[in-house]
Amino acid sequence: MFKQLFNFEVFYQLKQRAFPIFAILFLALGIFVGRQGFAPKGVDFNSVYQVYFHTGLFTLGSVFIIMFFAISAILRDKQYNMESLIFSSSVKKKHYFWSRFLGTFIFSVLAFSPFLIGYVFGNYFSNLDPERLSDFQLLTYLQPWLYIVLPNIFVCSTIVFSVSTLTKNSTATYVSAVFVYMLYFVCSIFLNSPLLAQSVPASPESMAIAAVTDLFGIAAFFEQTQYWTPFQKNTQLLSFSGLFLINRLVWILISIGILLSTYRVFSFRKINKKAKTEKKVKKDSTRLVYYKPLLAIYNFKAQQLAFLSLLKLELKNVFKSLPFIAVLIMWLFIVFSELYSTVVSGGEYGVNTYPFTNQLIDLIVNPLTLFSLILIIFYSSEIVWKERSLNFNLVVDALPTKNSVFFLSKFSTILLLPVILITTGILMCIIFQVSLNYTNFEFYLYASLYYHYGLQLAVFSMIALFVSSLAKNKYMGMGMFGLIVLLSLKSNVLGLEHPLTSLGFLPRVSYSNMNGFYGRSNLFNHLALYWLAFGLLLIALSFKIWNRGEVANFSVKLKLLITNWSKIQKMSLSFLIISFIGFGSLVFYNMNIVSDYETISDRLDFREQYERQFKQFESLERPYPISRKIEVAIFPKERRYTVKANYILKNGSEQPLSEIFITERIPLKTITIENATLIKQDTDFGIYRFKFKEALQPNDAVVYNFELKNEIKGYEENRAIVRNGTYITHNDFEPMLGYSPGLEIIDRVEREKRNLPKRIEENISDSHIELEDFKNERIHFETIVSTDSDQTALSSGNLINKWSENDRNFYHYKSKERVMPMIAYFSAKYVSKKINYKGVSIEQYFDENHSFNIEEIEHSIKQTLDYCQENFGAYQFDHVRIAELPSHWSFGGFAHPGVISMVEDRLYLSNVNNPNTFNLVAKRTIHEVGHQWWGHTLSAKPVAGGSLFIEGFAKYTEAVVMEKMYGKRAIYELSENARSRYFLGRSYARDIEPPVYKVLGQSYISYGKALTVMLALRDLIGEKNVNLVLKTLTDKHRNSNKLKVTSIDFLKEIYAVAPIKQHKLINDWFKKVITYDLVIDDSSYQELANGTYEVTVKVNAKRFETLDTGEIKQISINEPIKIGVFNTHPSSVRENNQILHYQSSTIDDEISEIKIIVKEKPVYIAIDPYGTRSDENIVDNIFEY
């Protein structure tokens, strides 16, 4: 019997149109995804890693396939009234149940599997870079199908099929599918799964929890591959072991349990409800009266009451429905977890922020759009088709109520869905603020959510209502609108880049405490009116084809759309069309005519032509400035600034210079060069060519002047010049001397398409590092900067004079000595705090509402100045200025000569009042003050290895000063962050990882591994010797105008102070790519007769080298590594008495047993507890007794 039932199930599902439709859709999706070339740099498009990633991601969509087949398998008997017949037949329960389940599971697998076939075709039959396509290997696609597709569809089939079987309800089945889908996203956010990674990397503990609890196995996949290098991603298959194996087994067992439980509960019969006994009513004699018809009222008030009654009824039905309750609960859960993780438990380094309203709003707006669209997609069709679904439409449509009342009640209900989510999100934010004793609620910011985010959702609601009105049934309406939403999100892929063609597009307008609203506000306002007119136009058309009675076909609706327009309808339609065209024209005028609108293709064309026409001038020697005198006038209210510059250019080459090539950044008003004539100007490309009347001889100099005006045009946005918090750097306006290779097209495939020659890779050999003649110097700097009368303007140099004139403030700054040419200009409504500390003026400029951390910043500056002057030499300026910037800048801080820029939400709004919290304020302050030595006092030659001096030494300074202030626990946090940043960064590196001494812009090395290596060096030769080397280099190059020092010079100094026997290990750390796997396999202790404790520890230590090919091979180990014994966790160590033992032990074998004597009972033992070795997994470095 089972065979016949199963064969019938196969026959039935094959005849369903849905099966080939789903199969074709996923085949097309696979082709589309395969053709896009979505892969990290350095990773092949068809690598096992990418196939796993895309397959796992898109199995999320398989839930909706399963939903359809489950409904088809279980509910078709009820739909066709066949339940009684089947249940009373000789069909057995087990045959029925398992044949239907297998039909659902097998056809869900068959419908999804074409995705992988399409992915193969998309990879190999497209214009992807052939060098990033490896040879076809069947196992590359078969393994993800076995490990991801089959288990995921089995788990989801079990859940959805069980719900459908037990409830016999299509809505419940749909809710279960949505619940599975959204449960994944909730868990991903709450557990910080890598797919939805927040700004804070997941801890090993939360990653392990996510890896096991993620029913789709995506977090488990990330857990295993998170630190894979591009070479591993291209060559290595996933291992069916560890947490990935546990995840698959756990969820398969859970699914089997659910399935067996469902089988037991499932009743193979139709249970009849007991008939209620009707109460006998005593019949009284009644008197007959004549029928008197009631006088119905149809005036406006009656229709208004009918509208309110219908709206109440619609909302009541929504509020009682399972999908709404499920979405609302998940929405509130996500809002709670986002707020809690940032303002309570802490974000980066576990530090929370003060609950300013804009900070909280930023946390909830991203999930708001997703949840709102889910509600709109489902309920737009559900509400429109509700009466027809219940077969009650004929009764309702016969009521003496106007069409407009029914229509507006449904439309209002759909509009209110995102409003409800926004309102509940706001209430949750206010609850958090009240609980944290924050009372400045800034209700106008909360109200702005309805405009800046709610309006876009309202437009989508209008589009959804129109689509549902036009569709043949509610499922078609849901599908059509869902497809429209997906296409609108990917409109740029379809070539619809312009805001007028990207359906529903509205630019994000954000808010900064310091600067207020920022973003393209004018564009938002005009586009809002444009899309609102479009949405209302669709609403007018929807109302026109609104159907009462039997469902009309498309031709009837089209006829309704064309005919019988009333005068008011015509006027309304005309007004909306005129508004739509008018605001569209306004947007087009400002964007395409007033501003210089460019598509991606336009920008690529510009780069191509720039290279073709001007590459010939790349070989021209370029002079460089040795003096800059600049007048900058800042007009914050008008959002413009002017520059009048007087430079002195020097010919630093050994050859006479006869011609200069210049590329402007901003159109120049004037430009002149002493003793030179302008022979060519191209306004399209912004280039100038000057020819000297007499060749400029080596070491000779000329005067170079230019003027410019930068102002906002049309919808342009420039975050450098704002109403409060202007931050202009020299790179924002200064013309580029010489041909700029940075303007060339970099992508190799795009260059080949355009027949451009292959770019030459830069040579980074040792000889290049030492002999490359980089032509640049420190400069004399002087500036006069002016701003509005209510603002303060800052720049580098000593303040020579300040005055007020014509309702403007003027400031004259001049450097005493030559400085690095990294100049910036600040202007804001600052309050200031200034003190003199040991001859150095510490000046802080900040927003009056952001004074929380001013004392902490000042204390950190003092500590850094003391340590650095004692160990690295004198501070070269007589001031340290720190200026606050608005939060639209994404960096943490930047060090200019004597002046440091800090971003409000990265420093000033961090809450470090809790003494147990890592002091992020101190960390960031120390780092940037350290840059006054590393980058300004000691400036490296900008070649490979230069980043080690700038960021590597600043990270080292940050670590040693933090340790002096807060103990070993600070080192633990900093080294763990560096370790995580290094391994995550190299896993997405475009090129093969260089050794530390050749770091060239790889931030994962300069901010990550460089600190690890410097801490290892400190342990090896001592902090005193490391600091001596740094001071020697600083003193040697302190007064040099040219940038000469290199990483090779640094290593030479290290070799001079380190014993010869340690040179090989130092070479390994700096000149090779070395990683470790250090594990404490086991440890025990016993109390000795003298009251001390003998600790025995078994260490498993491996060392690896990454070769030039990217291959990783294990090599021998023979080096001293610190082993620590503690009475508390190493991350909590503040005082030395918490450390029972912390000394180096020579590890010269993979397995070692070490004995240690301590005076107290140990609680923890760890190998390399403070991160001096690059170890992927530090969890197994620590052993708790």
Secondary structure as UniProt FT lines:
FT   HELIX           2..15
FT   HELIX           18..36
FT   TURN            41..42
FT   TURN            45..46
FT   HELIX           48..58
FT   HELIX           59..61
FT   HELIX           62..74
FT   HELIX           76..79
FT   TURN            80..81
FT   HELIX           83..87
FT   HELIX           93..112
FT   HELIX           114..124
FT   HELIX           130..132
FT   HELIX           138..144
FT   HELIX           145..149
FT   HELIX           150..167
FT   HELIX           170..190
FT   TURN            191..192
FT   HELIX           194..196
FT   HELIX           204..213
FT   TURN            215..216
FT   HELIX           218..225
FT   TURN            226..227
FT   HELIX           230..235
FT   HELIX           242..265
FT   HELIX           300..320
FT   HELIX           322..343
FT   HELIX           348..350
FT   STRAND          352..353
FT   HELIX           357..384
FT   HELIX           386..389
FT   TURN            390..391
FT   HELIX           393..397
FT   HELIX           403..435
FT   TURN            436..437
FT   HELIX           443..452
FT   HELIX           454..470
FT   HELIX           474..489
FT   TURN            490..495
FT   TURN            499..501
FT   TURN            503..504
FT   STRAND          510..512
FT   TURN            513..515
FT   STRAND          516..518
FT   HELIX           521..544
FT   HELIX           554..562
FT   HELIX           567..588
FT   HELIX           589..594
FT   HELIX           600..614
FT   HELIX           615..617
FT   TURN            618..619
FT   STRAND          624..635
FT   TURN            636..639
FT   STRAND          640..650
FT   STRAND          657..663
FT   STRAND          668..673
FT   TURN            674..675
FT   STRAND          676..682
FT   TURN            683..686
FT   STRAND          687..696
FT   TURN            698..699
FT   STRAND          701..711
FT   TURN            714..715
FT   TURN            719..720
FT   STRAND          726..729
FT   HELIX           730..733
FT   STRAND          736..737
FT   HELIX           741..743
FT   HELIX           748..753
FT   TURN            754..755
FT   HELIX           766..771
FT   STRAND          779..788
FT   TURN            789..790
FT   STRAND          792..794
FT   STRAND          798..805
FT   TURN            806..807
FT   STRAND          808..814
FT   STRAND          824..828
FT   STRAND          831..837
FT   TURN            838..839
FT   STRAND          840..846
FT   TURN            848..849
FT   TURN            852..853
FT   HELIX           854..872
FT   STRAND          879..885
FT   TURN            887..888
FT   STRAND          893..896
FT   TURN            897..898
FT   STRAND          899..903
FT   HELIX           904..906
FT   TURN            907..909
FT   STRAND          910..911
FT   TURN            915..916
FT   HELIX           920..930
FT   TURN            931..933
FT   TURN            935..937
FT   TURN            944..945
FT   HELIX           946..947
FT   HELIX           948..952
FT   HELIX           953..966
FT   HELIX           968..987
FT   HELIX           996..998
FT   HELIX           1003..1004
FT   HELIX           1005..1009
FT   HELIX           1010..1021
FT   HELIX           1023..1037
FT   TURN            1038..1039
FT   HELIX           1047..1057
FT   HELIX           1060..1062
FT   HELIX           1063..1071
FT   STRAND          1074..1087
FT   TURN            1089..1090
FT   STRAND          1093..1106
FT   TURN            1108..1109
FT   STRAND          1112..1115
FT   STRAND          1119..1126
FT   HELIX           1130..1132
FT   HELIX           1136..1138
FT   STRAND          1139..1147
FT   STRAND          1151..1158
FT   STRAND          1164..1167
FT   TURN            1169..1170
FT   HELIX           1179..1181
FT   STRAND          1182..1184
//
